């Protein structure tokens, strides 16, 4: 394993932690990110820099991308000096971004045209778990590909689930992110009511934890809310993206939903409010702040737009997040 050359593109909140784990395990690592300071930090710890995605892919055995959106992934893969241009037979691409399943399959097909192997392997558990190497990983691809990359995945995470063909992991990931968003929004309301009703918040936290209302989100993110930091290194634009991907998945399969459109509209409203200058933008928490609240309208392509962006109101603004020790799960 130590002689495997790995390239990592996307050194953000989660990607940076995953790449750091590879370095700590003695992997020969090449990195690429638009932020030169992030790259410099990894170079100082022994990684090699790459001038382009193509250069990175050409010089390694396995390429990992961990990027913020399907559009960014496509650009990194398909631009003239992108990853595809540097791939060759025998190489592997792992898409660890939270992305659209159809886009993961489209790019995987292009990877395979070059004789390389493709898998979508999004992670779940948050930055704190990524940093300690005990994050969960969904792995979509052939069984042979899964077994080939399992040693690498076992460095990055502890619970590794083979979900089926390419694209299945991305579908499961947006489903779990949607559930996390719903859980966190409900927790924000429940904790707010508890506070206003005069309950002791430590007792409230413990009561929920030992009850049927408990969840992974409560055990991790409620602590962040109650200790006042409200920051889990996850932004509202990513929440809107992830819930939107889940909503689109349901619509593509003609599954009528009632809760998801409300969550998507509400997340978009909070995103617009937290982006204003009236109060600091965080990625988790509850704050009572006069903010611009907006109504949202969906067009025929299911895109959201504001219909009354200047409608003022006093609201409780609940940020949302995703997040959910080596267990390999093959069903």
BELVEN-V463776 format. One record per helix or strand of 2 or more residues. SS is the DSSP state (H for helix, E for strand). FROM is the first residue (numbers start at 1). LEN is the number of residues. Records with the same first field share a line. If there is no record, write none. Layout:
BEGIN
SS->FROM-LEN ; FROM-LEN
END
This chain:
BEGIN
E->5-5 ; 28-5 ; 48-2 ; 62-4 ; 92-4 ; 117-4 ; 123-2 ; 135-6 ; 157-8 ; 286-7 ; 296-3 ; 304-3 ; 312-7 ; 327-4
H->15-10 ; 36-9 ; 53-6 ; 70-9 ; 83-4 ; 101-13 ; 127-6 ; 143-14 ; 168-29 ; 201-9 ; 216-11 ; 236-17 ; 259-16
END
